[in-house]
């Protein structure tokens, strides 16, 4: 028997509707990767602001920091088991800012503006190419059946690497190359070349293959090599970055040759889940 003090069930439902939907608590581990993504966007946009203030070294440092943060947020989310559709969308939006818009604007303010309209067109082409590259990557990542080489190779230069490559004229400027008009036109041509590499069909080794193994006796020398690289990067930042870009560009033909040796019987443009790309990828 219901007492007068107890509210009726209908009254409880009416009260719940009046208070609105209940806000459920979200675990902190789900928020951390999104915070890193937001920090990456802030770093990229701050780099653009610093470039407009002629503080170019800090601007490049912020863009590279944004690329680093954008590169680790997904790995941290998987490590913390905090992946979500919301985080994936946030990460995609951050990528176009950090790998496309920010590097292009920093390069334009530092050098390409001296090439006038041609420099701006080059910056636009690079930004659009970065967006197309990221869209193609998302489409291929969502495919249920992946081709064997997808775990080892990218199709085209990845966008994070493109952001590092396209800033080479800025690194050289810090080393004493004067940002004159002829250099600006050369930088614009170089920018368009990097944009082409982003959307090209060139097989690029990803380094993410689970089958890749390192001999036990080479593990410690490799760790020491990484420590030496970081130490040199901190001491001779622009020299090391310039050599890193040149080394990466020189390694691209070797990666493509490795793909053709191992998967030469397949065609990277062939359609079908067992051999190549979807119709959407094929259109790019």
N, C-alpha and C positions, 0 to 999 in steps of 0.2 A: 504494500500500500504506500502510495507516494505522500510524503508529508508536505505541508504548505511551504516549508523552507526550501525544498528542492525544486529548482526550476524545471519546467517541462523540457522534453527533448527538442521540441520545435523552437522553444525560446533559446536554447543553447545554439542551435544552428543559426538563428537570426542574429545572435550576438557575435558569432564567428564571422558571419558575412559582413556585419557592420564594422568589425575591426579590420577587415581586409585579409588578404592571403598571409599566411604565416611565413616569416622569413627563416629559411633553414640555414643552419650554420655550415660554413664551408671550411674544410680542413686547411690549415696553414700551408701544407705541402702543395696544395693546388694553386696557391697564390704566388708562391716564390718564383716559378718559371715566368709567370706573366709580369711580375715586377721586373725581372731581368729584361724582358722584351721591352717594357716601357722605358727602362733606363737606356737601352740601346737606341730607341727612337730619340730620346732626349739628347744623347751624345751626338747622334748624327746631325740633328737640327742645330745643336750648339756649335758643331763644327762649321756649318754654313754661316752662322752669325759671326763666328770668329774670322772667317774668311772675308766677310764684308768689312770687318774692322781691321783688315790687313795684318792679322795675327796668324800668319799662315802655318807656322810650325805647330802651334796649338790646334789649329783647325784640322790639319792632317792627323795629328795624334788622336783627336776626338773621333774622326771618321774611322780610323783603324780600330779604336777602342769599341766603337759601335759595331763594327764588323765582327770583332772578337766576341762581344756579348751576344750578338745575334747568332753566332755560330754555336755557342754553348748552351743556350736556353733550352733547345730541343733535347740535347743530351741530358741535361739536368732533369728535365721533365720525365724522360724515360727512366733515368736512374732512380728518381723519387716516386715512380709510378704515378705521376701527376699529369699524364697526357689528357687532353680534352679537345673537343671540336672548337671551343672558344679560343683556347691557346693556339691551335693550329691556324685559325683565321688571323689572330693577332700577329703571329709570327710571319705570315705571308704579307700582311700590310707593312710590317716593320722592314721586311726584306727590300721592298721597292724603295723605301726611304733611304735605308742605310747602304744598299749596294747600287742603287740607281741614281736617285735624286742628289743625295749629299756629295758623292764623289764628283758628279758632273758639275755641280755648282761651284764646288771648291776649285776644281780645275779651270772652270770658265773665269772665275774672278781672278785667279792667279795668272793665267796665261791666255786662254782662248779668246778673251774679250778683245785682244789686240788683233785678232784675225777677223773682227767685226762679225758680219752675218754668217760667214763660213764657220767661225768658231762656235757660234750659237747653234747652228745646224748640227755640227758635230756633237755638241753636248746633248741636244735633243735626240739624235740618233742613238747615242749610247744609252740614254735613259730608257727609251722605248725598247731597245734591244734587251736591256736588263729585265724589264717587265715581261717581255715575251719569253725570255729564258726561264724566269721563275714560274710563269704559267705552264710552260712545257714540263718543267720538273714536277709540279704539283699533279699534273695529269698522269704522268708516268708513275708517280709514287702511289696514286690511288688505284692503279690497275691491279686486279686480283691476281692475274697470272703474269709473272714477270719473266722476261727472257734471261738466259743464263748469264749474259755479260753485264746485266744491269747492276749486279752486286759489286762489280769490279771497275766499271767504266761509266763516265758521264757522257752524254751526247752534247758536245760543245763545252766550252770552258764554263765552269760553275760561276754563279754571280758573285760569291764572296771573293774568289780569285780575280774576277774581272775588276772589282773595286780596287784591289791592290795593284793590278796591272795598269789600270788607266791613270793612276796617279804618278806614274814614272816621270813625266815631265816636271812635276812639282818636286820630286826628289832631286832631279838633276838641277833644278833651279836653286835648291838649297846648297848644292855642291858648287855653285858658281856659274852655271850656264845662264846667261842674261836672258830675261823674258822679252825678247825683241819680237818684232812682227814676223820675220822669217821663221823664227823658232815657234811662234804661235801657229803659223800655217802648218809647219811640220807636226806640231802637237795635235792639231785638228785631224790631220790624216792618220796619225797614230791612234787617236780616239776612235775614229771610224773603223780602223782595223780591229781594235779590241771589241767593238760592238759586233763586228762580223764573226769573230771567234766565239762570242757568246751564243749566237743563234745558228752557228754552223753545225754540220753533221760530224765534226771531228771527234773521234773517240778519245776521251781524256781519262787517264788512269785516276781512279778515285781514292785508292789506298784504303778502302773499307772492306775489302774482301775477307771473308772468314777463313778462306783457304790460304791466305798469305801467312807465311811462317818465316821466322828469323832464326838463324842458327844460334845455338846457345852461347857459343864462344864470341858472337858478335853483339850480344845484348849489352854488356857493359861498355864496350867502345861506342855503341850507338847512343847510350845515355850520356856519356861524356861528350859526344859530338853535339847533342842537343844543348847541353849546358854551355859548351863553347859558343854555339851559335847565339844563344840568348845573351851571353856576356858581351859578345861582339856587337849584337844589336843594340844593347844598352849604351855601349861606348861609342860606336860608329853607326848611328842609326840610319842615316840617309845613304851611306855607302853600302851598308849591308842590305837595305831594302832594294837599292838599285840592282845589286848583284843577284838578289833573290828573284826579282822580276825577270832579269835576263836569263837566269838559270831555268826558271819556269817556262819561259817561251821556248828556250832551246830543247826542253824536255818533251814538248808536245809531239814532235815527229816520232820520237822513240815510243811514246805511249800509243800512237796510232799504229806504228809498225807491230807492236806487241799484240794489239787487237787483231790485226789482219793475220798474224801468225797463228793465233789461237782460235779465231772465229772467222777465218777468211771465207769459209763456205757459206756463211750467212751474209745477208745484205742488210745494212742498218736501216734502209728505207723500206724493206719489205713489210707488208701489212700482215697482221695475224699475231695471235698471242704467243706463238712459239718462236717467231723470228724477228719481229721488229716493232714498229710504232703504230699507234692507232691513226685513224684518219685525221684527227685533230692535230696530232703531232706531225703528221705527214704534210699538213698544210703550212706548217711553220718552216 
